[in-house]
Amino acid sequence: MLIAPDESDAHRRSETAALREVLGKRIERHMDATGRNATAIGGLNLYRCTGVTPAYSTIYEPSLAVIVHGRKRVVVGDETYLYDSSRFLLTAVDMPTIASVLDASPDQPHLAIMLKLDLETARHLIADMGLAAVEAGSMGAAIATGPATADLLDAVNRLIGLLETPQDIPILAGLIEREILYRLLTGPTGAQLRQTVSLGTQANRAARVIAWLRENYVLPVRVEALAEVAGMGVSTLHHHFRALTAMSPLQYQKHLRLHEARRLMLSEAIDAGSAALRVGYESPTQFSREYRRLFGAPPRRDIEALRIDARALAHLHR
C-alpha cells in the first residue's frame, strides 16, 4: 500500500514527537537537583532548566546537543546558532561559546542532552563506510545545526535507556554511540564532521592548531609558529581556521583566555588582575578592555551580575 507524501510526513512528525516525549521523561527521571547530570555513560550529560538563562561562557567540545523542550542560542565569534527540539547542534572541534536558554518555565522546562563525540571512532567509521573526503573549496564551519530525525532520536533514546539497565552500559553504549555517529556522518551535517576528523584534510590540519591552542592558550604565540603546527602557509591557515571557527587563530586564543578568566573569577573568587595573569595577559588594562568587548561589561560588574543570576537559577531548581 502506497502512503501519500503528506501522510508520510505526518507519520514522521508523529513518530519524532513520540520519541521526544519518551526522551523527555527519561531525562526527568535521571536528573539531579542541580539541573545537570553527568551520567554513568561516559561523555553523556543531561540538562534541565526551569527558566531562561543569561548568556554564559562555555567551551563546547566535539559533541552532539539535542533539545527535547525549549530553545537555545549559541554564539561563536561573529556567528549565532539557534536550535530547538526540531534541530540538533553538532560541534566538531573545541569552541569557546556564549550560550543562553531562550525558552523555559517551571511548567515547560528546558530539557536537553549533550553527548561528547569520539572522533577516533568517527575516523574509523569514515574509513569503513568509504565516505569521500570533503573538497577543500566546500569546507564549512565546524559547528552546525541539523534536523533531529526519528532515526537519530531513536538512537539517543536507546542510549539514555541504558541508564535504567546499568549492567548493559559496558557492552551496548559504544555500539549505540557508533550508530549515532553513523547518523551524523550520513546526515546533512556529515561534511562538518568528516572534514575535521579525516586525516590530511585542510580542516584537520587547522583542527590540530585548535587542539594546540586549547592546551597552550596562556603562551604568547606567533601565527607563523601556528602555521608550522598545521603544516600550511600563514594565509592558508588563516583562511581555513576562520572557515571552521568564525575567528582568526589569535582571536580564538583571546576568546579561550577570556572564557577561562571568567571561569576562574566565578569559581575561585579571584580578582580580575590575578585572573588576567593566570590566562596569559601582561596588561590588566588590555584584559579589561577585551573582556568588556566580549562580555559587554567590565570584569567586576560582569561577575557580580553572573553571581546574582546564578543564585536566581539555583532558586528555580529548588
Backbone hydrogen bonds in HBPLUS format (Angstrom, degrees):
<---DONOR---> <-ACCEPTOR-->    atom                        ^
c    i                          cat <-CA-CA->   ^        H-A-AA   ^      H-
h    n   atom  resd res      DA  || num        DHA   H-A  angle D-A-AA Bond
n    s   type  num  typ     dist DA aas  dist angle  dist       angle   num
A0007-GLU N   A0004-ALA O   2.97 MM   3  5.17 119.0  2.35 103.8 119.5     1
A0008-SER N   A0004-ALA O   2.85 MM   4  6.13 153.5  1.92 157.0 166.0     2
A0009-ASP N   A0005-PRO O   2.91 MM   4  6.18 157.5  1.96 150.4 155.9     3
A0010-ALA N   A0006-ASP O   3.03 MM   4  6.18 155.6  2.09 139.5 146.2     4
A0011-HIS N   A0007-GLU O   2.94 MM   4  6.15 150.7  2.02 143.2 151.3     5
A0012-ARG N   A0008-SER O   2.99 MM   4  6.29 156.9  2.05 149.2 154.8     6
A0013-ARG N   A0009-ASP O   2.95 MM   4  6.20 159.9  1.99 150.8 156.2     7
A0014-SER N   A0010-ALA O   2.95 MM   4  6.13 156.6  2.00 145.7 152.2     8
A0015-GLU N   A0011-HIS O   2.88 MM   4  6.10 152.9  1.95 146.4 154.3     9
A0016-THR N   A0012-ARG O   2.91 MM   4  6.15 166.3  1.93 154.7 157.3    10
A0017-ALA N   A0013-ARG O   2.97 MM   4  6.09 155.0  2.03 144.0 151.4    11
A0018-ALA N   A0014-SER O   3.01 MM   4  6.20 154.9  2.07 143.9 150.3    12
A0019-LEU N   A0015-GLU O   2.99 MM   4  6.26 155.6  2.05 147.9 154.8    13
A0020-ARG N   A0016-THR O   2.90 MM   4  6.11 156.2  1.95 148.7 154.8    14
A0021-GLU N   A0017-ALA O   3.01 MM   4  6.24 150.7  2.10 143.8 151.6    15
A0022-VAL N   A0018-ALA O   3.12 MM   4  6.42 161.5  2.16 149.6 153.2    16
A0023-LEU N   A0019-LEU O   2.91 MM   4  6.07 161.4  1.94 148.6 154.6    17
A0024-GLY N   A0020-ARG O   2.82 MM   4  5.96 156.8  1.87 147.7 153.6    18
A0025-LYS N   A0021-GLU O   3.13 MM   4  6.38 157.9  2.18 146.1 151.2    19
A0026-ARG N   A0022-VAL O   3.03 MM   4  6.32 151.4  2.12 147.7 155.8    20
A0027-ILE N   A0023-LEU O   2.95 MM   4  6.23 155.4  2.01 150.9 157.6    21
A0028-GLU N   A0024-GLY O   3.02 MM   4  6.25 167.4  2.03 152.1 155.2    22
A0029-ARG N   A0025-LYS O   3.00 MM   4  6.12 151.3  2.08 140.9 148.8    23
A0030-HIS N   A0026-ARG O   3.18 MM   4  6.36 144.5  2.31 143.9 151.2    24
A0030-HIS N   A0027-ILE O   3.20 MM   3  5.39 128.6  2.48 100.0 112.5    25
A0031-MET N   A0028-GLU O   3.42 MM   3  5.22 168.3  2.44 101.0 104.0    26
A0048-ARG N   A0035-GLY O   2.71 MM  13  4.62 160.3  1.74 140.9 138.9    27
A0037-ASN N   A0046-LEU O   2.88 MM   9  5.06 148.3  1.98 143.9 146.7    28
A0046-LEU N   A0037-ASN O   2.92 MM   9  5.06 159.6  1.96 139.1 145.3    29
A0039-THR N   A0044-LEU O   3.13 MM   5  5.91 168.7  2.14 166.1 169.6    30
A0044-LEU N   A0041-ILE O   3.03 MM   3  5.63 161.6  2.06 145.4 144.8    31
A0116-LYS N   A0043-GLY O   2.84 MM  73  4.79 161.4  1.88 132.2 138.2    32
A0045-ASN N   A0114-MET O   2.88 MM  69  5.23 163.9  1.91 156.0 161.4    33
A0114-MET N   A0045-ASN O   2.88 MM  69  5.23 154.4  1.94 149.5 153.6    34
A0047-TYR N   A0112-ALA O   2.83 MM  65  5.09 151.1  1.91 158.2 152.6    35
A0112-ALA N   A0047-TYR O   3.04 MM  65  5.09 155.5  2.10 138.9 140.3    36
A0049-CYS N   A0110-HIS O   2.89 MM  61  4.95 147.3  1.99 138.6 146.9    37
A0110-HIS N   A0049-CYS O   2.69 MM  61  4.95 154.6  1.75 164.1 160.1    38
A0053-THR N   A0101-VAL O   3.16 MM  48  5.19 156.9  2.21 131.5 137.3    39
A0056-TYR N   A0099-ALA O   2.82 MM  43  5.44 159.8  1.86 154.5 159.9    40
A0099-ALA N   A0056-TYR O   2.89 MM  43  5.44 156.7  1.94 158.8 157.4    41
A0058-THR N   A0097-THR O   3.10 MM  39  5.48 159.8  2.15 147.1 147.4    42
A0097-THR N   A0058-THR O   2.78 MM  39  5.48 168.1  1.79 165.5 169.8    43
A0060-TYR N   A0095-MET O   2.80 MM  35  5.07 144.9  1.92 157.9 149.4    44
A0095-MET N   A0060-TYR O   2.79 MM  35  5.07 155.9  1.85 144.1 152.5    45
A0117-LEU N   A0062-PRO O   2.87 MM  55  5.56 170.4  1.88 131.7 135.0    46
A0063-SER N   A0091-THR O   2.80 MM  28  5.21 136.4  1.99 131.6 145.2    47
A0091-THR N   A0063-SER O   2.94 MM  28  5.21 167.9  1.95 157.9 159.2    48
A0064-LEU N   A0115-LEU O   2.87 MM  51  5.19 151.7  1.95 141.1 150.0    49
A0115-LEU N   A0064-LEU O   2.84 MM  51  5.19 161.5  1.87 151.1 156.9    50
A0065-ALA N   A0089-LEU O   2.88 MM  24  5.07 161.0  1.92 151.1 156.6    51
A0089-LEU N   A0065-ALA O   2.94 MM  24  5.07 160.5  1.98 145.1 151.2    52
A0066-VAL N   A0113-ILE O   2.96 MM  47  5.37 159.3  2.01 147.7 154.5    53
A0113-ILE N   A0066-VAL O   2.87 MM  47  5.37 154.5  1.93 151.9 160.5    54
A0068-VAL N   A0111-LEU O   2.77 MM  43  5.33 170.9  1.78 147.0 150.0    55
A0069-HIS N   A0111-LEU O   3.42 MM  42  5.19 160.5  2.46 129.1 133.1    56
A0111-LEU N   A0069-HIS O   3.12 MM  42  5.19 149.4  2.22 127.3 135.0    57
A0102-LEU N   A0071-ARG O   2.80 MM  31  5.36 162.0  1.83 143.2 147.8    58
A0072-LYS N   A0083-TYR O   2.95 MM  11  5.65 162.3  1.99 165.5 171.4    59
A0083-TYR N   A0072-LYS O   3.09 MM  11  5.65 159.8  2.14 154.5 159.9    60
A0073-ARG N   A0100-SER O   2.90 MM  27  5.38 164.3  1.93 159.3 164.7    61
A0100-SER N   A0073-ARG O   2.92 MM  27  5.38 144.1  2.05 153.3 159.1    62
A0074-VAL N   A0081-TYR O   2.85 MM   7  5.14 158.2  1.89 151.7 158.7    63
A0081-TYR N   A0074-VAL O   2.78 MM   7  5.14 160.6  1.82 152.3 159.1    64
A0075-VAL N   A0098-ILE O   2.83 MM  23  5.11 159.2  1.88 141.6 148.8    65
A0098-ILE N   A0075-VAL O   3.05 MM  23  5.11 149.9  2.14 138.3 147.4    66
A0076-VAL N   A0079-GLU O   2.83 MM   3  5.25 157.9  1.88 153.0 160.0    67
A0079-GLU N   A0076-VAL O   2.83 MM   3  5.25 160.5  1.87 141.1 139.8    68
A0087-ARG N   A0084-ASP O   3.12 MM   3  5.50 154.4  2.19 111.0 118.4    69
A0148-ALA N   A0086-SER O   2.91 MM  62  5.37 174.8  1.91 127.8 128.3    70
A0088-PHE N   A0146-GLY O   2.76 MM  58  5.42 149.2  1.85 157.6 164.4    71
A0146-GLY N   A0088-PHE O   3.11 MM  58  5.42 147.1  2.22 132.8 141.3    72
A0090-LEU N   A0144-ALA O   2.76 MM  54  5.35 176.3  1.76 173.6 174.3    73
A0144-ALA N   A0090-LEU O   2.92 MM  54  5.35 155.6  1.98 150.0 157.7    74
A0092-ALA N   A0142-ALA O   2.74 MM  50  5.10 171.4  1.75 166.6 165.2    75
A0105-SER N   A0108-GLN O   3.09 MM   3  4.94 145.2  2.21 107.7 114.8    76
A0122-ALA N   A0118-ASP O   3.07 MM   4  6.43 153.9  2.14 145.6 153.7    77
A0123-ARG N   A0119-LEU O   2.89 MM   4  6.10 149.1  1.99 140.5 148.3    78
A0124-HIS N   A0120-GLU O   3.06 MM   4  6.41 156.2  2.12 146.6 152.0    79
A0125-LEU N   A0121-THR O   2.92 MM   4  6.18 155.9  1.98 149.9 157.0    80
A0126-ILE N   A0122-ALA O   2.94 MM   4  6.19 157.9  1.99 150.8 156.0    81
A0127-ALA N   A0123-ARG O   3.19 MM   4  6.49 155.0  2.25 144.0 150.0    82
A0128-ASP N   A0124-HIS O   2.83 MM   4  6.10 161.5  1.87 152.2 157.8    83
A0129-MET N   A0125-LEU O   2.83 MM   4  5.94 153.2  1.90 153.1 159.4    84
A0130-GLY N   A0126-ILE O   3.04 MM   4  5.99 117.6  2.45 131.6 146.0    85
A0131-LEU N   A0126-ILE O   3.20 MM   5  5.48 154.5  2.27 151.6 156.3    86
A0130-GLY N   A0127-ALA O   3.20 MM   3  5.08 143.9  2.34  94.9 105.5    87
A0138-SER N   A0135-GLU O   2.92 MM   3  5.46 152.5  2.00 115.7 124.4    88
A0139-MET N   A0136-ALA O   3.30 MM   3  5.51 165.4  2.32 115.0 115.0    89
A0142-ALA N   A0244-LEU O   2.89 MM 102  4.80 173.6  1.89 125.5 126.6    90
A0149-THR N   A0147-PRO O   3.06 MM   2  5.64 119.1  2.45 108.7  92.3    91
A0153-LEU N   A0149-THR O   2.93 MM   4  6.17 171.3  1.94 156.4 159.1    92
A0154-ASP N   A0150-ALA O   2.83 MM   4  5.87 151.6  1.91 146.0 153.8    93
A0155-ALA N   A0151-ASP O   3.21 MM   4  6.43 156.9  2.27 141.3 146.4    94
A0156-VAL N   A0152-LEU O   2.98 MM   4  6.29 164.0  2.01 155.1 159.6    95
A0157-ASN N   A0153-LEU O   2.81 MM   4  5.93 155.2  1.87 146.1 153.3    96
A0158-ARG N   A0154-ASP O   2.99 MM   4  6.25 157.1  2.04 147.2 152.6    97
A0159-LEU N   A0155-ALA O   2.97 MM   4  6.26 148.8  2.07 146.5 155.4    98
A0160-ILE N   A0156-VAL O   3.03 MM   4  6.33 166.9  2.05 155.2 157.0    99
A0161-GLY N   A0157-ASN O   2.82 MM   4  5.97 144.4  1.95 143.1 154.6   100
A0162-LEU N   A0159-LEU O   3.13 MM   3  5.49 147.7  2.24 104.5 113.4   101
A0163-LEU N   A0160-ILE O   3.00 MM   3  5.64 158.1  2.05 116.3 122.8   102
A0164-GLU N   A0161-GLY O   3.06 MM   3  5.70 159.2  2.10 115.2 121.3   103
A0165-THR N   A0162-LEU O   2.95 MM   3  5.05 148.2  2.05 102.7 112.8   104
A0168-ASP N   A0165-THR O   2.82 MM   3  5.74 165.4  1.84 133.4 138.1   105
A0169-ILE N   A0166-PRO O   3.16 MM   3  5.27 150.8  2.25 103.5 111.8   106
A0171-ILE N   A0168-ASP O   3.17 MM   3  5.58 130.2  2.43 108.4 120.9   107
A0172-LEU N   A0168-ASP O   2.87 MM   4  5.85 176.8  1.87 173.9 174.9   108
A0173-ALA N   A0169-ILE O   3.06 MM   4  5.03 154.7  2.12 130.7 137.6   109
A0175-LEU N   A0172-LEU O   3.09 MM   3  5.22 118.5  2.49  99.7 115.0   110
A0176-ILE N   A0172-LEU O   3.03 MM   4  6.32 161.5  2.07 161.7 166.2   111
A0177-GLU N   A0173-ALA O   2.89 MM   4  6.12 160.9  1.93 155.9 161.9   112
A0178-ARG N   A0174-GLY O   2.99 MM   4  6.10 147.3  2.10 138.3 146.9   113
A0179-GLU N   A0175-LEU O   3.05 MM   4  6.39 146.7  2.17 139.3 148.3   114
A0180-ILE N   A0176-ILE O   2.90 MM   4  6.26 153.0  1.97 149.5 156.9   115
A0181-LEU N   A0177-GLU O   2.98 MM   4  6.27 159.2  2.02 147.7 152.7   116
A0182-TYR N   A0178-ARG O   2.94 MM   4  6.21 150.6  2.02 142.4 151.1   117
A0183-ARG N   A0179-GLU O   2.90 MM   4  6.28 155.8  1.96 151.8 157.5   118
A0184-LEU N   A0180-ILE O   2.99 MM   4  6.31 154.4  2.06 149.3 156.4   119
A0185-LEU N   A0181-LEU O   2.82 MM   4  6.02 166.2  1.84 156.3 160.0   120
A0186-THR N   A0182-TYR O   3.03 MM   4  6.12 148.6  2.13 148.8 156.0   121
A0187-GLY N   A0184-LEU O   3.21 MM   3  5.12 157.4  2.26 100.1 106.9   122
A0190-GLY N   A0187-GLY O   3.02 MM   3  5.27 163.8  2.05 117.6 119.8   123
A0192-GLN N   A0189-THR O   3.09 MM   3  5.59 128.3  2.37 109.6 121.4   124
A0194-ARG N   A0190-GLY O   2.87 MM   4  6.10 166.6  1.89 157.8 162.2   125
A0195-GLN N   A0191-ALA O   2.92 MM   4  5.88 165.7  1.94 151.3 154.4   126
A0197-VAL N   A0193-LEU O   3.28 MM   4  6.44 146.9  2.39 150.2 158.4   127
A0198-SER N   A0194-ARG O   3.03 MM   4  5.71 149.0  2.13 151.7 155.9   128
A0201-THR N   A0198-SER O   3.34 MM   3  6.12 166.8  2.36 138.1 139.5   129
A0205-ARG N   A0201-THR O   3.06 MM   4  6.41 152.0  2.14 147.8 155.2   130
A0206-ALA N   A0202-GLN O   2.98 MM   4  6.29 155.3  2.04 146.7 153.5   131
A0207-ALA N   A0203-ALA O   2.79 MM   4  6.02 144.7  1.91 143.8 154.8   132
A0208-ARG N   A0204-ASN O   3.08 MM   4  6.40 132.2  2.32 136.6 147.8   133
A0208-ARG N   A0205-ARG O   3.15 MM   3  5.16 132.2  2.39  93.9 106.4   134
A0209-VAL N   A0206-ALA O   3.06 MM   3  5.23 124.7  2.38  98.3 111.8   135
A0210-ILE N   A0206-ALA O   3.13 MM   4  6.56 151.2  2.22 144.2 152.4   136
A0211-ALA N   A0207-ALA O   2.98 MM   4  6.28 158.4  2.03 148.0 152.5   137
A0212-TRP N   A0208-ARG O   2.95 MM   4  6.20 153.5  2.02 141.9 149.6   138
A0213-LEU N   A0209-VAL O   2.84 MM   4  6.06 165.1  1.86 155.5 159.0   139
A0214-ARG N   A0210-ILE O   2.95 MM   4  6.14 153.1  2.02 146.8 154.5   140
A0215-GLU N   A0211-ALA O   3.23 MM   4  6.48 146.9  2.35 142.2 149.3   141
A0216-ASN N   A0212-TRP O   2.94 MM   4  6.07 137.1  2.13 144.5 157.5   142
A0219-LEU N   A0216-ASN O   3.04 MM   3  5.70 160.7  2.08 122.1 127.9   143
A0225-ALA N   A0222-ARG O   3.00 MM   3  5.37 126.1  2.30 105.2 118.1   144
A0226-LEU N   A0222-ARG O   3.21 MM   4  6.65 152.4  2.29 148.0 156.0   145
A0227-ALA N   A0223-VAL O   2.88 MM   4  6.17 149.5  1.97 150.1 158.8   146
A0228-GLU N   A0224-GLU O   3.18 MM   4  6.49 142.7  2.32 137.7 146.7   147
A0229-VAL N   A0225-ALA O   3.16 MM   4  6.57 147.9  2.27 141.4 149.7   148
A0230-ALA N   A0226-LEU O   3.03 MM   4  6.38 150.3  2.12 146.4 154.3   149
A0231-GLY N   A0227-ALA O   2.82 MM   4  5.91 128.7  2.08 137.6 152.3   150
A0232-MET N   A0227-ALA O   3.13 MM   5  5.46 163.0  2.16 148.3 152.0   151
A0237-LEU N   A0233-GLY O   2.86 MM   4  6.06 163.7  1.88 155.4 159.9   152
A0238-HIS N   A0234-VAL O   2.93 MM   4  6.13 166.6  1.94 152.8 156.7   153
A0239-HIS N   A0235-SER O   3.01 MM   4  6.17 158.4  2.06 143.6 148.9   154
A0240-HIS N   A0236-THR O   3.03 MM   4  6.25 173.1  2.03 157.6 158.4   155
A0241-PHE N   A0237-LEU O   2.77 MM   4  5.72 160.7  1.80 157.8 163.9   156
A0242-ARG N   A0238-HIS O   3.07 MM   4  6.04 162.0  2.10 142.2 147.1   157
A0243-ALA N   A0239-HIS O   3.09 MM   4  6.28 149.9  2.18 140.1 148.9   158
A0244-LEU N   A0240-HIS O   3.07 MM   4  6.27 147.2  2.18 142.2 149.6   159
A0245-THR N   A0241-PHE O   2.95 MM   4  6.13 162.1  1.98 154.2 158.9   160
A0246-ALA N   A0242-ARG O   2.76 MM   4  4.65 148.4  1.86 134.6 137.9   161
A0252-TYR N   A0248-SER O   2.88 MM   4  6.10 157.5  1.94 155.9 162.4   162
A0253-GLN N   A0249-PRO O   3.00 MM   4  6.31 157.6  2.06 146.6 151.9   163
A0254-LYS N   A0250-LEU O   3.00 MM   4  6.19 157.3  2.05 140.9 147.2   164
A0255-HIS N   A0251-GLN O   2.89 MM   4  6.20 157.3  1.95 151.5 157.2   165
A0256-LEU N   A0252-TYR O   2.94 MM   4  6.26 159.5  1.99 152.5 158.1   166
A0257-ARG N   A0253-GLN O   2.96 MM   4  6.25 162.9  1.99 153.5 157.6   167
A0258-LEU N   A0254-LYS O   2.94 MM   4  6.19 164.6  1.97 154.1 158.0   168
A0259-HIS N   A0255-HIS O   2.89 MM   4  5.98 163.9  1.92 154.3 158.6   169
A0260-GLU N   A0256-LEU O   3.00 MM   4  6.12 161.6  2.04 149.1 154.4   170
A0261-ALA N   A0257-ARG O   2.88 MM   4  6.09 156.8  1.94 149.0 155.9   171
A0262-ARG N   A0258-LEU O   2.98 MM   4  6.15 158.3  2.03 145.0 150.6   172
A0263-ARG N   A0259-HIS O   3.02 MM   4  6.31 155.5  2.08 144.8 151.5   173
A0264-LEU N   A0260-GLU O   2.89 MM   4  6.15 158.9  1.93 152.1 157.7   174
A0265-MET N   A0261-ALA O   2.97 MM   4  6.21 163.2  2.00 154.5 158.0   175
A0266-LEU N   A0262-ARG O   3.09 MM   4  6.28 151.0  2.17 144.8 152.5   176
A0267-SER N   A0263-ARG O   2.81 MM   4  5.91 175.1  1.81 160.7 162.3   177
A0268-GLU N   A0264-LEU O   2.82 MM   4  5.32 155.2  1.88 139.4 146.9   178
A0275-ALA N   A0271-ASP O   3.01 MM   4  6.27 161.1  2.04 153.8 159.8   179
A0276-ALA N   A0272-ALA O   2.85 MM   4  6.01 156.7  1.90 151.1 157.4   180
A0277-LEU N   A0273-GLY O   3.16 MM   4  6.43 159.8  2.20 146.9 150.9   181
A0278-ARG N   A0274-SER O   2.98 MM   4  6.20 157.2  2.04 148.1 154.8   182
A0279-VAL N   A0275-ALA O   3.15 MM   4  6.39 144.5  2.28 148.5 155.9   183
A0281-TYR N   A0276-ALA O   2.86 MM   5  5.12 151.5  1.94 157.4 148.6   184
A0280-GLY N   A0277-LEU O   3.22 MM   3  5.26 160.8  2.26 103.2 109.0   185
A0287-PHE N   A0283-SER O   3.01 MM   4  6.29 160.2  2.05 151.1 157.2   186
A0288-SER N   A0284-PRO O   2.92 MM   4  6.14 165.8  1.94 149.8 152.5   187
A0289-ARG N   A0285-THR O   2.98 MM   4  6.17 159.0  2.02 149.3 155.3   188
A0290-GLU N   A0286-GLN O   2.93 MM   4  6.12 169.3  1.95 156.2 158.5   189
A0291-TYR N   A0287-PHE O   2.80 MM   4  5.88 153.6  1.87 151.9 160.4   190
A0292-ARG N   A0288-SER O   2.98 MM   4  6.07 163.8  2.00 144.8 148.7   191
A0293-ARG N   A0289-ARG O   3.09 MM   4  6.30 153.0  2.16 141.8 149.5   192
A0294-LEU N   A0290-GLU O   3.10 MM   4  6.30 149.9  2.20 143.3 149.7   193
A0295-PHE N   A0291-TYR O   2.86 MM   4  5.98 176.8  1.86 163.6 164.7   194
A0296-GLY N   A0292-ARG O   2.74 MM   4  4.85 137.9  1.92 131.3 136.8   195
A0302-ASP N   A0298-PRO O   2.90 MM   4  5.95 163.6  1.93 165.5 171.1   196
A0303-ILE N   A0299-PRO O   2.92 MM   4  6.07 165.3  1.94 158.9 161.9   197
A0304-GLU N   A0300-ARG O   3.03 MM   4  6.23 161.3  2.06 150.7 155.8   198
A0305-ALA N   A0301-ARG O   3.06 MM   4  6.25 157.2  2.12 145.2 151.0   199
A0306-LEU N   A0302-ASP O   2.93 MM   4  6.20 154.8  1.99 148.3 155.8   200
A0307-ARG N   A0303-ILE O   2.96 MM   4  6.19 153.0  2.03 149.3 155.8   201
A0308-ILE N   A0304-GLU O   3.13 MM   4  6.42 154.2  2.20 144.4 151.0   202
A0309-ASP N   A0305-ALA O   2.96 MM   4  6.23 161.4  2.00 150.6 155.7   203
A0310-ALA N   A0306-LEU O   2.83 MM   4  6.02 151.2  1.91 145.1 153.3   204
A0311-ARG N   A0307-ARG O   3.01 MM   4  6.26 154.3  2.08 145.7 151.3   205
A0312-ALA N   A0308-ILE O   3.07 MM   4  6.36 152.7  2.15 145.5 153.2   206
A0313-LEU N   A0309-ASP O   2.90 MM   4  6.19 155.9  1.96 150.2 156.7   207
A0314-ALA N   A0310-ALA O   2.91 MM   4  6.10 155.2  1.97 145.4 152.4   208
A0315-HIS N   A0311-ARG O   3.06 MM   4  6.27 148.5  2.17 140.5 148.3   209
A0316-LEU N   A0312-ALA O   3.13 MM   4  6.47 144.9  2.26 140.0 149.3   210
A0316-LEU N   A0313-LEU O   3.05 MM   3  5.00 118.4  2.45  92.8 108.2   211
A0317-HIS N   A0313-LEU O   3.21 MM   4  6.55 139.6  2.38 144.9 154.8   212
A0318-ARG N   A0315-HIS O   3.25 MM   3  5.41 159.6  2.29 104.3 110.5   213
